[in-house]
Amino acid sequence: YKTSEGIVDLSKEGDFFLSKLKEADAKIAETNVQLDVLKQTEEYVQGRNKNKNAEPASLGMTDPVLTVLLTQLYQTEFELEKTRQVSGNKNPQIEVYEALITKLKPSILTSINNLRNNLLIIRNRLQAGNSQLNLAINKIPLKEKTLLDISREQSIKNAIYTFLLQKREESAIAAASIVPN
């Protein structure tokens, strides 16, 4: 039974599956954080001229292209605000900054969408893996019960066999002690 079911040690197997499940849950949580960061960044980029929100944190952002584009956007916005404060709205450099920001926005949004799609695929794969691990964990009690039943039957049959061997030996000894006429 152990060979056919691939059982080594059920308690260790359960611990193994639980540790894998914890790892997968941690990766799913990390992916969800990255998706939230992307959502905040996208809202910031899309509503840039409407409100003066602080730049969103790029915590957990792993895409180097997106990081570079966002850095360029933030620096350009900083230079734009600095130029407006120093020389007012009539400075021709303001138009250059505005044009650069307008060029950066589509690239950033495309990069965010690509990264979001990749993260959603990763999260779906991790969730599917979690489902498989949960199924395996749920099978462990059934395997344990079946193994216990088999072990009990084995011990009963072993006891009967030992009893029968003992009786055979006793019969052989009793038969040997009878002296023939």
Sequence and secondary structure as in RCSB ss.txt:
>XXXX:A:sequence
YKTSEGIVDLSKEGDFFLSKLKEADAKIAETNVQLDVLKQTEEYVQGRNKNKNAEPASLGMTDPVLTVLLTQLYQ
TEFELEKTRQVSGNKNPQIEVYEALITKLKPSILTSINNLRNNLLIIRNRLQAGNSQLNLAINKIPLKEKTLLDI
SREQSIKNAIYTFLLQKREESAIAAASIVPN
>XXXX:A:secstr
 HHHHT S HHHHHHHHHHHHHHHHHHHHHHHHHHHHHHHHHHHHHTTTT        TT   HHHHHHHHHHHH
HHHHHHHHHHHH TT HHHHHHHHHHHHHHHHHHHHHHHHHHHHHHHHHHHHHHHHHHHHHHHHHHHHHHHHHHH
HHHHHHHHHHHHHHHHHHHHHHHHHHHS   
